[in-house]
Amino acid sequence: MNPWLDQTVVCIFVRCPAPGRVKTRLARDLGNEAACDLYRAMVADLIANVRACGMPLFLYHDGQDVTGLPSEWIEAAATVIRQQGESLGERMSAAFEDAFTAGAGGVILTGSDIPGMDAMLLRSAQTAIEQHAVVFAPALDGGYCLVAAKKDRFDDIIFQNIPWSTPRVLEMTLAACTTHGLSYQTLEPRRDIDTLDDLSAYCHNPSTAAPATNAWLASKGLLPSHR
């Protein structure tokens, strides 16, 4: 019997955590090893928050196989799958379709560099997709860090013709929802950590739901409350 049949699952896009491969913009300031360690901490916190929700975790990785993934990530996941597609939109659409094909009734998709992605926000998304065709948690850079939908209302038009990696991602996506008659809800925004400025802003308002991230930052003397 399928253990996640008709359930809402949380899909996380992760990169294999190798120095020089993850958080490359941060690595220019922190160094490759430190940026990789920070990334591992952020993923650990996100996985812990998914566990706190009780929803199955689908882990989508960017490697050829799972050999580069930490064993604790693999053990926490209901399934581990390689990302498919060239553009970000193609990869997100494929993840939704894959999870629905596997039996999921709803999908919450998030990135892995958002230490503020707490269990409360994930549960809010799970509730909101009962009333809306698509749900987003905005990112503070003009994009979004979470997108969710139920199987019977999913439409991959939200991933088409979007200028990825620009400040207009959310604006254009919401416009597509309106054009195609898809009701949507936006949740509280969260900050993804791509640059040193992002990290500095986070350190001045850290999330209580990210103990591993905060501990790493404190060990480096980066959190004001720990200086």
N, C-alpha and C positions, 0 to 999 in steps of 0.2 A: 504493500500500500504506500502511495506517495505521501511522505510525512508533511509536505507543505502544500498539499492539494487545496486550492482555493484560498490559501492564506496570503496576506500581504508579506512580501519579502523585502529585505533591504539589500540592494546591490551596491557594492563599492568598487570603484575603479582604483586600482593600485598599480604602482610601478614596482618592479623588482628592486629592493633597496640595496643598491650597490653604489659606493662612493663615485661621484662623477656622473652618475646617471639620474639622480633625483635632486630636485630643488637646486637646479644649476644656477639660477640667478642669485639665490641665497648663498650658494657656495662661493661666489666671487668675493663675498665679505666674510663668511664664516669658515671657509675651507670645505673641501669635499667630504671629509670624514665627519665633521660636525654637522653639516647639512643633512647627511645621511642619518646620523643618530637622531636628529630632531625629527626627521620624517618617520623613522621607526616609532618614536614616542607618540607622534600624532596618530598614526594608524592604530597603535595599541589602545589609545583612548577611545577612538571611534569604535573599534571592535567591542570594547567594554560597554559603551553606550548602547550598541545594538543588542548585546546580550541582556542588558538591563530592560530592554523593551520586550524581550521574549520572541522577537520576530526572527525567522530564519535568515541567515547571511549567505548571499551569493557573492563570491569574490571574483572579480574580473581583472585579470592581470595582463601586462603588456609584453610578456616574454614568450619565447617559443614553447616553454614547458614550465612546470612548477618548481623546478630544482632551485631557482633563485629566491624562492619565497621562504620566509621564516616558518619553521614548523608550527609555531603557535598560531600563525595566521591561518594555515591550512586546517589545523585541528578545530579552529573556531567556526569554520565555514561549513554550511550544508553542502555546498558544491563549489568547485574552483574551475573557472572557465577562462580561456584566452579571449581577449577582446578581438572583435572582428570589425573590419571597415577601415577606410583611409581617414576620413575627416572625423572630427569629434561627433558631429551629428550622426554620421553613419554608425559609429561605435555605440552611441547611446541608443539609437533605434534598434540596433541588433541585440543589445542587452535586454531591452524591454521584450522584444519578440522571443528571445531565447527563454527568458524567465516565464513568460506566459505559456510557451510551448511545454515547458517543464511542469506546468500545472499551477503556477502562482495565479491568484485572483487579483492581486494588486502588486505594484512595484514602486518602491522608493529608491531612487538612484542618487548617489552622492559621490563627491570626490573624497580624497583621503588626506587633504591638507587643511582641514577646517576644525581646529581644536574646540570651537564653540558649538560643534554639532552634537548636541546633547540628546538624552533620551526623551526629554519633554518635546523638543522640536520634531523628532521622529514620530512620536505618538500623535502630535498635532497633524502631521502630514497623513498619517494613517486614518485619522478621523475625517480630515477634509476631503479625501478622495471619495468618500461616500456621498458627498453633495456636489462635487465639481468634477469636470472632465479632466482637469490637470491642475496640479498644485506646485508652486515654486517657493523656494526660500531664496530671496535675493542675496547676491554677494555685493559687498560694498564697492566693487570695481565696475559695476554696471552689468555684470553677468548674473548668473544664479549658481548656487552651490548645492541645490537639491531640486529634483523634479520627480513628481509622483503621479500615477494614474492607475485606474482599474482597467482590467482586461476588456470589459465590454464598452469602454469609452475611449480607449487609447487611439490616438491618431498621430502618425509619425510626421504629419505636416509641420508640427512644432519644431522639428529638427532640420527642416529644409530651407535653403536659401538664407541662412543666418550668418552674419559676419562674425565668426568665432574669434575669440581673443581680442575683441574690441569692446569699448564701453557701451555699445548699442545692443548687446546680445539680448538682455532682458526686454528692453523696449521693443525690439523687432519681434521677439517671440510672442509677447503679449499682443502685439498688433496682428500677428498671424492667428492667434486664438480668436480675436475679435472678428477678423475677416471670415474665418471658417466656422463661426458660431460655437466655439468651444468655451464653456464657462470655466473660469479659473479663479483661484485664490492665491494670494501671496502671504507668506508667513513672515515671522520676524527675520530680518537680515542677519547674516553671519559674515565673518571675515575669513577669506582664505589667505594662506600665508605663502606668498610668492617672492616677496622682496624684503630687504632689510627694513624699509619703512613699514611694511605690513607687520613685521615681527615686533618692531618698536611700539606700534599702536596696540598690538595685542598685549604686550608686556605691561602697558599702562591700564589694561582692563582685562585681566586674564579670566578664563572660564573656570568655574569650580568643577566642571565636568571633565577637565583635562589634567588629572593629577600627574600622569607620566610626562606630559609636555611641560607642565609647570615645574616639576622636579628637575628636569633637564635644564630648563632655563635658569632656575635658581642655582644649579650647580655651576653655571657659567657666570653668575652674578648679573644676569640680565633682567630679573624681575625686581622692580623698585622696592617691593616689600621685603625682599631678601638681601638687599645690599647692605 
